């Protein structure tokens, strides 16, 4: 019901008649274009701006913020470095694809720390209060529908039949790893691993379609 303009750290919200409703300042500049403002097909989730009910959710590189849609009042904020998308289940709960990175990684983003290990992190959040219900480091969520929550990790390695003279032996091999999470606690219910990379994956509740080069 609104249009959102993000320029640098400034957020401007307009109604459909282009009347300015409110303006706010964020901690960091919002990254990304019009991708997935309400795009359920995006595998990373919706964002960086998502309108749901009477709330506007906005994430920048370091913070996820919930605004009152009508007034711009901040309802809550959650520090979250590296957020890539939001999902919502049938109960209205929110799932945030983010990372384990710390705010220091943004301050020194041009420096490389080989000792720092960062991984994908999922947070289940009560959007009414901003309370984090659980976290899981079992990969990024790719699909949420009812009781079905799937995370997805995959990598396309060098599957060429010809030997690679530059190979070091440390390369990550091709694989796809799907895990189903319990929505109550984030624990893994089961996982499916194949040592080859898919061309396409589609989720539909309890049906998963995986397309490989020579097999479906």
ZADO-1210 file (C-alpha; in nm, 4 decimals, padded with zeros to 6 digits):
<atoms>
<atom x="00.0000" y="00.0000" z="00.0000" code="UNK" pos="1"/>
<atom x="00.3068" y="00.2300" z="00.0070" code="UNK" pos="2"/>
<atom x="00.6119" y="00.3124" z="-00.2025" code="UNK" pos="3"/>
<atom x="00.9525" y="00.3116" z="-00.0345" code="UNK" pos="4"/>
<atom x="01.2525" y="00.5144" z="-00.1497" code="UNK" pos="5"/>
<atom x="01.5890" y="00.4282" z="00.0042" code="UNK" pos="6"/>
<atom x="01.8736" y="00.6669" z="-00.0767" code="UNK" pos="7"/>
<atom x="02.1884" y="00.6176" z="00.1247" code="UNK" pos="8"/>
<atom x="02.0834" y="00.6001" z="00.4901" code="UNK" pos="9"/>
<atom x="01.7569" y="00.7864" z="00.4287" code="UNK" pos="10"/>
<atom x="01.4242" y="00.6055" z="00.4030" code="UNK" pos="11"/>
<atom x="01.1207" y="00.7882" z="00.2617" code="UNK" pos="12"/>
<atom x="00.7734" y="00.6309" z="00.2572" code="UNK" pos="13"/>
<atom x="00.5011" y="00.7592" z="00.0224" code="UNK" pos="14"/>
<atom x="00.1367" y="00.6654" z="-00.0173" code="UNK" pos="15"/>
<atom x="-00.0044" y="00.5742" z="-00.3593" code="UNK" pos="16"/>
<atom x="-00.0882" y="00.9382" z="-00.4308" code="UNK" pos="17"/>
<atom x="00.2825" y="01.0221" z="-00.3787" code="UNK" pos="18"/>
<atom x="00.2120" y="01.1995" z="-00.0480" code="UNK" pos="19"/>
<atom x="00.5002" y="01.1711" z="00.1942" code="UNK" pos="20"/>
<atom x="00.3940" y="00.9755" z="00.5027" code="UNK" pos="21"/>
<atom x="00.7186" y="00.9733" z="00.6970" code="UNK" pos="22"/>
<atom x="01.0966" y="00.9662" z="00.6775" code="UNK" pos="23"/>
<atom x="01.3594" y="00.7870" z="00.8836" code="UNK" pos="24"/>
<atom x="01.7358" y="00.7437" z="00.9046" code="UNK" pos="25"/>
<atom x="01.8998" y="00.4009" z="00.9066" code="UNK" pos="26"/>
<atom x="02.2313" y="00.2845" z="01.0504" code="UNK" pos="27"/>
<atom x="02.3769" y="00.1951" z="00.7089" code="UNK" pos="28"/>
<atom x="02.2853" y="00.2453" z="00.3456" code="UNK" pos="29"/>
<atom x="02.0322" y="-00.0051" z="00.2143" code="UNK" pos="30"/>
<atom x="02.1814" y="-00.2281" z="-00.0538" code="UNK" pos="31"/>
<atom x="01.9996" y="-00.3885" z="-00.3447" code="UNK" pos="32"/>
<atom x="01.7468" y="-00.2769" z="-00.6005" code="UNK" pos="33"/>
<atom x="01.3786" y="-00.3550" z="-00.6511" code="UNK" pos="34"/>
<atom x="01.4458" y="-00.7299" z="-00.6183" code="UNK" pos="35"/>
<atom x="01.1929" y="-00.9122" z="-00.4111" code="UNK" pos="36"/>
<atom x="01.0049" y="-00.6206" z="-00.2543" code="UNK" pos="37"/>
<atom x="00.7153" y="-00.8665" z="-00.2513" code="UNK" pos="38"/>
<atom x="00.8753" y="-01.1490" z="-00.4469" code="UNK" pos="39"/>
<atom x="00.7848" y="-01.4871" z="-00.3027" code="UNK" pos="40"/>
<atom x="00.9818" y="-01.6595" z="-00.5778" code="UNK" pos="41"/>
<atom x="01.3167" y="-01.5256" z="-00.4626" code="UNK" pos="42"/>
<atom x="01.5041" y="-01.8137" z="-00.3004" code="UNK" pos="43"/>
<atom x="01.6733" y="-01.5826" z="-00.0491" code="UNK" pos="44"/>
<atom x="01.3447" y="-01.4350" z="00.0746" code="UNK" pos="45"/>
<atom x="01.1835" y="-01.0938" z="00.0520" code="UNK" pos="46"/>
<atom x="01.3556" y="-00.7619" z="00.1070" code="UNK" pos="47"/>
<atom x="01.5269" y="-00.5320" z="00.1760" code="UNK" pos="48"/>
<atom x="01.1863" y="-00.3626" z="00.2288" code="UNK" pos="49"/>
<atom x="00.8823" y="-00.5767" z="00.3127" code="UNK" pos="50"/>
<atom x="00.5340" y="-00.4506" z="00.3963" code="UNK" pos="51"/>
<atom x="00.3252" y="-00.6916" z="00.6000" code="UNK" pos="52"/>
<atom x="00.0081" y="-00.5925" z="00.7838" code="UNK" pos="53"/>
<atom x="00.0626" y="-00.2592" z="00.9588" code="UNK" pos="54"/>
<atom x="00.4413" y="-00.2964" z="00.9659" code="UNK" pos="55"/>
<atom x="00.7258" y="-00.2145" z="00.7282" code="UNK" pos="56"/>
<atom x="01.0389" y="-00.4274" z="00.7746" code="UNK" pos="57"/>
<atom x="01.3663" y="-00.2881" z="00.6433" code="UNK" pos="58"/>
<atom x="01.7149" y="-00.4350" z="00.6707" code="UNK" pos="59"/>
<atom x="02.0443" y="-00.2628" z="00.5991" code="UNK" pos="60"/>
<atom x="02.3852" y="-00.4360" z="00.6204" code="UNK" pos="61"/>
<atom x="02.3800" y="-00.4371" z="01.0037" code="UNK" pos="62"/>
<atom x="02.0262" y="-00.3933" z="01.1407" code="UNK" pos="63"/>
<atom x="01.6749" y="-00.5277" z="01.0827" code="UNK" pos="64"/>
<atom x="01.4125" y="-00.2660" z="01.1770" code="UNK" pos="65"/>
<atom x="01.0343" y="-00.2869" z="01.2141" code="UNK" pos="66"/>
<atom x="00.8518" y="00.0423" z="01.1514" code="UNK" pos="67"/>
<atom x="00.4901" y="00.1332" z="01.2125" code="UNK" pos="68"/>
<atom x="00.3681" y="00.1573" z="00.8541" code="UNK" pos="69"/>
<atom x="00.1452" y="00.4609" z="00.9146" code="UNK" pos="70"/>
<atom x="00.3690" y="00.6742" z="01.1369" code="UNK" pos="71"/>
<atom x="00.7277" y="00.5495" z="01.0946" code="UNK" pos="72"/>
<atom x="00.7620" y="00.4819" z="01.4671" code="UNK" pos="73"/>
<atom x="01.0301" y="00.2202" z="01.5346" code="UNK" pos="74"/>
<atom x="00.8758" y="-00.0847" z="01.6988" code="UNK" pos="75"/>
<atom x="01.1984" y="-00.2782" z="01.7397" code="UNK" pos="76"/>
<atom x="01.5455" y="-00.3298" z="01.5995" code="UNK" pos="77"/>
<atom x="01.7615" y="-00.6439" z="01.5786" code="UNK" pos="78"/>
<atom x="02.1361" y="-00.6318" z="01.5035" code="UNK" pos="79"/>
<atom x="02.1787" y="-00.8612" z="01.2031" code="UNK" pos="80"/>
<atom x="02.4885" y="-00.8400" z="00.9848" code="UNK" pos="81"/>
<atom x="02.4528" y="-00.9764" z="00.6326" code="UNK" pos="82"/>
<atom x="02.0740" y="-01.0223" z="00.6126" code="UNK" pos="83"/>
<atom x="01.9696" y="-01.1441" z="00.2660" code="UNK" pos="84"/>
<atom x="01.5949" y="-01.2041" z="00.2964" code="UNK" pos="85"/>
<atom x="01.2819" y="-01.2534" z="00.5066" code="UNK" pos="86"/>
<atom x="01.0245" y="-01.5322" z="00.5075" code="UNK" pos="87"/>
<atom x="00.6892" y="-01.5552" z="00.6898" code="UNK" pos="88"/>
<atom x="00.4956" y="-01.8671" z="00.7862" code="UNK" pos="89"/>
<atom x="00.1207" y="-01.9257" z="00.8154" code="UNK" pos="90"/>
<atom x="00.1306" y="-01.8218" z="01.1819" code="UNK" pos="91"/>
<atom x="00.2811" y="-01.4858" z="01.0964" code="UNK" pos="92"/>
<atom x="00.6241" y="-01.5699" z="01.2373" code="UNK" pos="93"/>
<atom x="00.9310" y="-01.4320" z="01.0605" code="UNK" pos="94"/>
<atom x="01.2421" y="-01.6199" z="00.9476" code="UNK" pos="95"/>
<atom x="01.5530" y="-01.4124" z="00.8744" code="UNK" pos="96"/>
<atom x="01.8361" y="-01.5299" z="00.6501" code="UNK" pos="97"/>
<atom x="02.1451" y="-01.3661" z="00.7934" code="UNK" pos="98"/>
<atom x="02.5021" y="-01.4540" z="00.8980" code="UNK" pos="99"/>
<atom x="02.7146" y="-01.5043" z="01.2080" code="UNK" pos="100"/>
<atom x="02.9281" y="-01.2012" z="01.1155" code="UNK" pos="101"/>
<atom x="02.9903" y="-00.9319" z="01.3760" code="UNK" pos="102"/>
<atom x="02.9518" y="-00.5544" z="01.3269" code="UNK" pos="103"/>
<atom x="03.3330" y="-00.5279" z="01.3217" code="UNK" pos="104"/>
<atom x="03.3306" y="-00.7055" z="00.9842" code="UNK" pos="105"/>
<atom x="03.1553" y="-00.3995" z="00.8374" code="UNK" pos="106"/>
<atom x="03.3899" y="-00.1513" z="01.0008" code="UNK" pos="107"/>
<atom x="03.6905" y="-00.3307" z="00.8536" code="UNK" pos="108"/>
<atom x="03.5217" y="-00.4696" z="00.5436" code="UNK" pos="109"/>
<atom x="03.8286" y="-00.4107" z="00.3245" code="UNK" pos="110"/>
<atom x="04.0550" y="-00.6145" z="00.5473" code="UNK" pos="111"/>
<atom x="04.0799" y="-00.9923" z="00.5216" code="UNK" pos="112"/>
<atom x="04.0905" y="-01.1915" z="00.8438" code="UNK" pos="113"/>
<atom x="04.1667" y="-01.5543" z="00.7588" code="UNK" pos="114"/>
<atom x="04.0930" y="-01.6602" z="01.1184" code="UNK" pos="115"/>
<atom x="03.7369" y="-01.5282" z="01.1100" code="UNK" pos="116"/>
<atom x="03.4838" y="-01.7913" z="01.0139" code="UNK" pos="117"/>
<atom x="03.1389" y="-01.6731" z="00.9122" code="UNK" pos="118"/>
<atom x="02.8456" y="-01.8895" z="00.8192" code="UNK" pos="119"/>
<atom x="02.4802" y="-01.8646" z="00.7260" code="UNK" pos="120"/>
<atom x="02.2422" y="-01.8162" z="01.0193" code="UNK" pos="121"/>
<atom x="01.8638" y="-01.8384" z="01.0395" code="UNK" pos="122"/>
<atom x="01.6683" y="-01.6509" z="01.3065" code="UNK" pos="123"/>
<atom x="01.3025" y="-01.7151" z="01.3881" code="UNK" pos="124"/>
<atom x="01.1548" y="-01.3879" z="01.5126" code="UNK" pos="125"/>
<atom x="00.8184" y="-01.2926" z="01.6615" code="UNK" pos="126"/>
<atom x="00.7413" y="-00.9883" z="01.4437" code="UNK" pos="127"/>
<atom x="00.5099" y="-00.8389" z="01.7070" code="UNK" pos="128"/>
<atom x="00.7857" y="-00.7970" z="01.9632" code="UNK" pos="129"/>
<atom x="01.1147" y="-00.8551" z="01.7814" code="UNK" pos="130"/>
<atom x="01.1957" y="-01.1442" z="02.0162" code="UNK" pos="131"/>
<atom x="01.4327" y="-01.4028" z="01.8676" code="UNK" pos="132"/>
<atom x="01.2697" y="-01.7424" z="01.9274" code="UNK" pos="133"/>
<atom x="01.5593" y="-01.9552" z="01.8003" code="UNK" pos="134"/>
<atom x="01.8625" y="-01.9526" z="01.5740" code="UNK" pos="135"/>
<atom x="02.0043" y="-02.2211" z="01.3458" code="UNK" pos="136"/>
<atom x="02.3330" y="-02.2462" z="01.1558" code="UNK" pos="137"/>
<atom x="02.2091" y="-02.5275" z="00.9282" code="UNK" pos="138"/>
<atom x="02.2199" y="-02.3179" z="00.6097" code="UNK" pos="139"/>
<atom x="02.0025" y="-02.0457" z="00.4588" code="UNK" pos="140"/>
<atom x="01.6273" y="-02.0950" z="00.4306" code="UNK" pos="141"/>
<atom x="01.5040" y="-02.1420" z="00.0738" code="UNK" pos="142"/>
<atom x="01.1371" y="-02.2224" z="00.1348" code="UNK" pos="143"/>
<atom x="00.8697" y="-02.1743" z="00.4028" code="UNK" pos="144"/>
<atom x="00.5120" y="-02.3027" z="00.3766" code="UNK" pos="145"/>
<atom x="00.3117" y="-02.4148" z="00.6780" code="UNK" pos="146"/>
<atom x="00.5106" y="-02.6750" z="00.8693" code="UNK" pos="147"/>
<atom x="00.7624" y="-02.7165" z="00.5870" code="UNK" pos="148"/>
<atom x="01.0860" y="-02.5214" z="00.6259" code="UNK" pos="149"/>
<atom x="01.3831" y="-02.6119" z="00.4072" code="UNK" pos="150"/>
<atom x="01.7385" y="-02.4816" z="00.4063" code="UNK" pos="151"/>
<atom x="01.9546" y="-02.5171" z="00.0990" code="UNK" pos="152"/>
<atom x="02.3302" y="-02.5318" z="00.0471" code="UNK" pos="153"/>
<atom x="02.4840" y="-02.6082" z="-00.2897" code="UNK" pos="154"/>
<atom x="02.8052" y="-02.5595" z="-00.4824" code="UNK" pos="155"/>
<atom x="02.9051" y="-02.6057" z="-00.8440" code="UNK" pos="156"/>
<atom x="03.2589" y="-02.7389" z="-00.8499" code="UNK" pos="157"/>
<atom x="03.4797" y="-02.8380" z="-01.1390" code="UNK" pos="158"/>
<atom x="03.3080" y="-03.1457" z="-01.2823" code="UNK" pos="159"/>
<atom x="03.5144" y="-03.1550" z="-01.5969" code="UNK" pos="160"/>
<atom x="03.6459" y="-03.4937" z="-01.7056" code="UNK" pos="161"/>
<atom x="03.9776" y="-03.3278" z="-01.7902" code="UNK" pos="162"/>
<atom x="04.2280" y="-03.2958" z="-01.5018" code="UNK" pos="163"/>
<atom x="04.2804" y="-02.9419" z="-01.3767" code="UNK" pos="164"/>
<atom x="04.6548" y="-02.8653" z="-01.3655" code="UNK" pos="165"/>
<atom x="04.5890" y="-02.5788" z="-01.1236" code="UNK" pos="166"/>
<atom x="04.3904" y="-02.7830" z="-00.8705" code="UNK" pos="167"/>
<atom x="04.5208" y="-02.7676" z="-00.5144" code="UNK" pos="168"/>
<atom x="04.3100" y="-03.0450" z="-00.3654" code="UNK" pos="169"/>
<atom x="04.1358" y="-02.7950" z="-00.1387" code="UNK" pos="170"/>
<atom x="03.8533" y="-02.7105" z="-00.3795" code="UNK" pos="171"/>
<atom x="03.4953" y="-02.7626" z="-00.2606" code="UNK" pos="172"/>
<atom x="03.3378" y="-03.0470" z="-00.4604" code="UNK" pos="173"/>
<atom x="02.9980" y="-03.0159" z="-00.6263" code="UNK" pos="174"/>
<atom x="02.7098" y="-03.0923" z="-00.3932" code="UNK" pos="175"/>
<atom x="02.3570" y="-03.0048" z="-00.2899" code="UNK" pos="176"/>
<atom x="02.2388" y="-03.0322" z="00.0706" code="UNK" pos="177"/>
<atom x="01.8737" y="-02.9878" z="00.1700" code="UNK" pos="178"/>
<atom x="01.7630" y="-02.9872" z="00.5338" code="UNK" pos="179"/>
<atom x="01.4146" y="-02.9733" z="00.6798" code="UNK" pos="180"/>
<atom x="01.3937" y="-02.7722" z="01.0014" code="UNK" pos="181"/>
<atom x="01.1436" y="-02.8108" z="01.2830" code="UNK" pos="182"/>
<atom x="00.9575" y="-02.4769" z="01.3036" code="UNK" pos="183"/>
<atom x="00.9239" y="-02.5129" z="01.6814" code="UNK" pos="184"/>
<atom x="01.2949" y="-02.5213" z="01.7641" code="UNK" pos="185"/>
<atom x="01.5013" y="-02.5021" z="01.4428" code="UNK" pos="186"/>
<atom x="01.6383" y="-02.8549" z="01.4822" code="UNK" pos="187"/>
<atom x="01.7107" y="-03.0620" z="01.1714" code="UNK" pos="188"/>
<atom x="01.4371" y="-03.3210" z="01.1060" code="UNK" pos="189"/>
<atom x="01.6186" y="-03.4825" z="00.8125" code="UNK" pos="190"/>
<atom x="01.8685" y="-03.3992" z="00.5397" code="UNK" pos="191"/>
<atom x="01.9284" y="-03.5014" z="00.1791" code="UNK" pos="192"/>
<atom x="02.2790" y="-03.4849" z="00.0280" code="UNK" pos="193"/>
<atom x="02.3914" y="-03.5468" z="-00.3297" code="UNK" pos="194"/>
<atom x="02.7485" y="-03.5039" z="-00.4485" code="UNK" pos="195"/>
<atom x="02.6573" y="-03.3154" z="-00.7635" code="UNK" pos="196"/>
<atom x="02.5254" y="-02.9680" z="-00.8319" code="UNK" pos="197"/>
<atom x="02.1668" y="-02.9124" z="-00.9497" code="UNK" pos="198"/>
<atom x="02.0532" y="-02.6989" z="-01.2402" code="UNK" pos="199"/>
<atom x="01.7272" y="-02.6104" z="-01.0649" code="UNK" pos="200"/>
<atom x="01.5417" y="-02.6829" z="-00.7396" code="UNK" pos="201"/>
<atom x="01.1700" y="-02.6275" z="-00.6758" code="UNK" pos="202"/>
<atom x="00.9926" y="-02.6729" z="-00.3425" code="UNK" pos="203"/>
<atom x="00.6190" y="-02.7344" z="-00.3034" code="UNK" pos="204"/>
<atom x="00.5364" y="-02.8304" z="00.0570" code="UNK" pos="205"/>
<atom x="00.6371" y="-03.1982" z="00.0855" code="UNK" pos="206"/>
<atom x="00.7497" y="-03.2271" z="-00.2778" code="UNK" pos="207"/>
<atom x="01.1001" y="-03.1274" z="-00.3902" code="UNK" pos="208"/>
<atom x="01.1945" y="-03.1291" z="-00.7580" code="UNK" pos="209"/>
<atom x="01.5659" y="-03.1329" z="-00.8381" code="UNK" pos="210"/>
<atom x="01.6927" y="-03.1046" z="-01.1937" code="UNK" pos="211"/>
<atom x="02.0435" y="-03.2312" z="-01.2694" code="UNK" pos="212"/>
<atom x="02.2200" y="-03.2420" z="-01.6056" code="UNK" pos="213"/>
<atom x="02.0933" y="-03.5888" z="-01.6959" code="UNK" pos="214"/>
<atom x="01.8290" y="-03.6622" z="-01.4348" code="UNK" pos="215"/>
<atom x="01.5226" y="-03.5186" z="-01.2620" code="UNK" pos="216"/>
</atoms>
